Amino acid sequence: MTATVTTARTAGLDASTTASSFARHRTGVVLVGALALLILGAFLIGGGTWPASLTVDLTGPLGDVSDWIIDNRDTHPLFLYFFGHISNAVVLSVRGVYLVLLAAGWAGVTAAAGLIAWRVAGIRLALTAVAAFILCALLGMWVPTMQTLALMVVAVLASVILGALLGLAAGLSDRVFRSLRPVLDTMQVMPAFAYLLPVVLVFGIGVPAAVLATVIYAAPPMARLTALGLRDADAGVMEAAASLGATGRQRLLTARLPLARKELLLGLNQTIMMALSMAVIASVIGAGGLGDRVYQALASVDVGAALAAGIPIVLLAVVLDRVTAAAGNRIGTAPQAGLAWSGWAVVVAGTVGAAVVARLASKPTWPDAWTVGIAEPVNEAVGWMTDHLYSGVPVIGGTADWAAHFTTWILDPVRDGLQWLPWWALLLLVAVLAMMIGTWRTTLTAVLAMAAIGVLGVWDPALNTLSQVLAGVAVTLVIGFAVGIAASRSERVERLLRPVLDVFQTMPQFVYLIPVVALFGVGRAPAVAAAVIYALPAVVRITTQGMNSVDPVVMESSRSLGATGMQQLRKVQLPLARPALLLAVNQGVVLVLAVVVIGGLVGGGALGYDVVFGLAQGDLATGLVAGAAIVCLGLMLDRVTQPTQRRTGKGA
């Protein structure tokens, strides 16, 4: 037995050594070829930015399309009998849910939130839900919160239905799964802003465009997880159901779907969180609610008003995340059917009773006398920070000084360096990076995506955005890897970080702009700071999980050979956790890009500013071109940071 294990370990080490040698040889060939092409290109092509002769001006065609849509929106059958009906259905649905929430009043909605949380998660989360909704009312944000909640209910319901149907088709058909996977991959790397532009082109500014953009953004997680749950159903159970003569429909309803319940509820959780994030961002195109309050406050640099609207967003995110996560965790431990129905009867009765009591007491709406204004004290605190922390702090300097130094020493050199590089050299660099960790398909995709940016005529703004992403990713990885390694080596640190990471991962992207504006003002550095804060939790979690998943037998063996803690880290844990670390890099890049683009609202400039300008001014040509460039940039960055397994032989 011992000899067999030893032989197996030796074979595994030999295979690992062979694969490592192949990877090093392949990397060397790629680098030598790239160097040769670089020297050859310098003589044949020269330098310079993207040539004007290779650009396509879409201003005219997009302007014509925009004019045609505006001229025909009220007369063309496509708008009257298709898009018009969709728009009316969305408006009526949101208005209906909003009226129901208003009819229930603050007491009914708060009671419903507490009772539902109690029903699926227990008394502790019920008290948290009640406290969260009461705090929303105390801040004077009850009506905007109900507007956001109404939009959320409709958008989540539509996203779940659409995602479940797509996931069902992909889970039952290999052909559909193969066709849908690249679409979902592309949608995953698209920043949220990119979803606003197509729907605005068709539906205009308003609630329908906001809801439909939210559905497009939030449906992919539901589709992906539904397909995963159906395809990973236990083969033994499925074979047993087939042997008993069950039809395909019966196997789906009695075996596949019950076995995929956890994935379905996880998909619901992710859909809710992404829908809330998008519903807030969609305030840029007239969604209203809490997001509109934050957007208007940030536009006027009113940090106090932005915080007053941002706190309810965070509270909604935390409550919705906890309730849906708890529902997923309790699968398999549910009470008997009779007790289940009686529990939901208590929820309905308690909600109706609370709403009726509030109306009888003549307090269906939250009284203005019960609100607490925090905008003025917060703005006074921000003013004090401006006077005392922005600059002139002995030894360490101020936050504005840090932002200025970061811009001067890092952002500007990186941007100028990227814009100085010849366009073909940058394409070559992208190809080399993609080829080193991927295949020729991923390399071709990355190069074509980068070239498309030049063809669209936004080469320099895209490189400006890329410089912010690279700077943000560098800071995120340095901090994230350090914190993740510390958490993996200390259970106490991991326990302390867990609740902080949970809260940070549930906060919508928009909210991260508020504290950085308060600390650093506006500009590119605050946009990068918000992106770093947003991406850090994912990087820390993935790093910690990767380090903790290293085989403890290997760790014990290295310890028995006298390796110190630092040697174990450098020689054992980091090499074995390489796949997780590369995944952390990929997720860090995608998340940083998402917020850097939104940073156009606080002076980030570049492509994000072009999108905001196009939406605000009705210049759809500028906005759509910038949005397409953002998609291409995200696709390129995803491909050059996402390792792809290569086939090295039949046994691979």
Secondary structure as the mmCIF struct_conf table of DSSP 4:
data_model
#
loop_
_struct_conf.conf_type_id
_struct_conf.id
_struct_conf.beg_label_comp_id
_struct_conf.beg_label_asym_id
_struct_conf.beg_label_seq_id
_struct_conf.end_label_comp_id
_struct_conf.end_label_asym_id
_struct_conf.end_label_seq_id
HELX_RH_AL_P HELX_RH_AL_P1 THR A 2 LEU A 44
TURN_TY1_P TURN_TY1_P1 ILE A 45 ILE A 45
BEND BEND1 THR A 49 TRP A 50
HELX_RH_3T_P HELX_RH_3T_P1 ALA A 52 LEU A 54
HELX_RH_AL_P HELX_RH_AL_P2 THR A 59 ASN A 72
TURN_TY1_P TURN_TY1_P2 ARG A 73 THR A 75
HELX_RH_AL_P HELX_RH_AL_P3 PRO A 77 LEU A 78
HELX_RH_PI_P HELX_RH_PI_P1 PHE A 79 PHE A 83
HELX_RH_AL_P HELX_RH_AL_P4 GLY A 84 ALA A 121
HELX_RH_AL_P HELX_RH_AL_P5 ILE A 123 LEU A 138
TURN_TY1_P TURN_TY1_P3 LEU A 139 GLY A 140
HELX_RH_AL_P HELX_RH_AL_P6 TRP A 142 LEU A 172
HELX_RH_AL_P HELX_RH_AL_P7 ASP A 174 VAL A 189
BEND BEND2 MET A 190 MET A 190
TURN_TY1_P TURN_TY1_P4 ALA A 192 ALA A 192
HELX_RH_AL_P HELX_RH_AL_P8 PHE A 193 PHE A 203
BEND BEND3 ILE A 205 GLY A 206
HELX_RH_AL_P HELX_RH_AL_P9 VAL A 207 ARG A 231
TURN_TY1_P TURN_TY1_P5 ASP A 232 ASP A 232
BEND BEND4 ALA A 233 ALA A 233
HELX_RH_AL_P HELX_RH_AL_P10 ALA A 235 SER A 243
TURN_TY1_P TURN_TY1_P6 LEU A 244 GLY A 245
HELX_RH_AL_P HELX_RH_AL_P11 GLY A 248 ARG A 251
HELX_RH_PI_P HELX_RH_PI_P2 LEU A 252 ARG A 256
HELX_RH_AL_P HELX_RH_AL_P12 LEU A 257 LEU A 259
TURN_TY1_P TURN_TY1_P7 ALA A 260 ALA A 260
HELX_RH_AL_P HELX_RH_AL_P13 ARG A 261 ILE A 281
HELX_RH_3T_P HELX_RH_3T_P2 ALA A 282 ILE A 285
TURN_TY1_P TURN_TY1_P8 GLY A 286 GLY A 286
HELX_RH_AL_P HELX_RH_AL_P14 GLY A 289 ALA A 299
TURN_TY1_P TURN_TY1_P9 SER A 300 VAL A 301
HELX_RH_AL_P HELX_RH_AL_P15 VAL A 303 ASN A 329
TURN_TY1_P TURN_TY1_P10 ARG A 330 GLY A 332
HELX_RH_AL_P HELX_RH_AL_P16 ALA A 337 LEU A 360
TURN_TY1_P TURN_TY1_P11 ALA A 361 SER A 362
BEND BEND5 PRO A 364 THR A 365
HELX_RH_3T_P HELX_RH_3T_P3 ASP A 368 TRP A 370
HELX_RH_AL_P HELX_RH_AL_P17 ALA A 375 HIS A 388
TURN_TY1_P TURN_TY1_P12 LEU A 389 LEU A 389
BEND BEND6 TYR A 390 SER A 391
TURN_TY1_P TURN_TY1_P13 PRO A 394 ILE A 396
HELX_RH_AL_P HELX_RH_AL_P18 THR A 399 PHE A 406
HELX_RH_PI_P HELX_RH_PI_P3 THR A 407 LEU A 411
HELX_RH_AL_P HELX_RH_AL_P19 ASP A 412 TRP A 420
BEND BEND7 LEU A 421 LEU A 421
HELX_RH_AL_P HELX_RH_AL_P20 TRP A 423 ILE A 437
BEND BEND8 GLY A 438 GLY A 438
HELX_RH_AL_P HELX_RH_AL_P21 TRP A 440 VAL A 455
TURN_TY1_P TURN_TY1_P14 LEU A 456 GLY A 457
HELX_RH_AL_P HELX_RH_AL_P22 TRP A 459 ARG A 489
HELX_RH_AL_P HELX_RH_AL_P23 GLU A 491 THR A 506
BEND BEND9 MET A 507 MET A 507
HELX_RH_3T_P HELX_RH_3T_P4 GLN A 509 TYR A 512
HELX_RH_AL_P HELX_RH_AL_P24 LEU A 513 PHE A 520
BEND BEND10 VAL A 522 GLY A 523
HELX_RH_AL_P HELX_RH_AL_P25 ARG A 524 ASN A 548
TURN_TY1_P TURN_TY1_P15 SER A 549 SER A 549
BEND BEND11 VAL A 550 VAL A 550
HELX_RH_AL_P HELX_RH_AL_P26 PRO A 552 SER A 560
TURN_TY1_P TURN_TY1_P16 LEU A 561 GLY A 562
HELX_RH_AL_P HELX_RH_AL_P27 GLY A 565 GLN A 568
HELX_RH_PI_P HELX_RH_PI_P4 LEU A 569 GLN A 573
HELX_RH_AL_P HELX_RH_AL_P28 LEU A 574 LEU A 576
TURN_TY1_P TURN_TY1_P17 ALA A 577 ALA A 577
HELX_RH_AL_P HELX_RH_AL_P29 ARG A 578 ILE A 598
HELX_RH_3T_P HELX_RH_3T_P5 GLY A 599 VAL A 602
TURN_TY1_P TURN_TY1_P18 GLY A 603 GLY A 603
HELX_RH_AL_P HELX_RH_AL_P30 ALA A 606 GLN A 617
TURN_TY1_P TURN_TY1_P19 GLY A 618 GLY A 618
HELX_RH_AL_P HELX_RH_AL_P31 LEU A 620 THR A 641
BEND BEND12 GLN A 642 GLN A 642
BEND BEND13 GLY A 649 GLY A 649
TURN_TY1_P TURN_TY1_P20 LYS A 650 GLY A 651
#
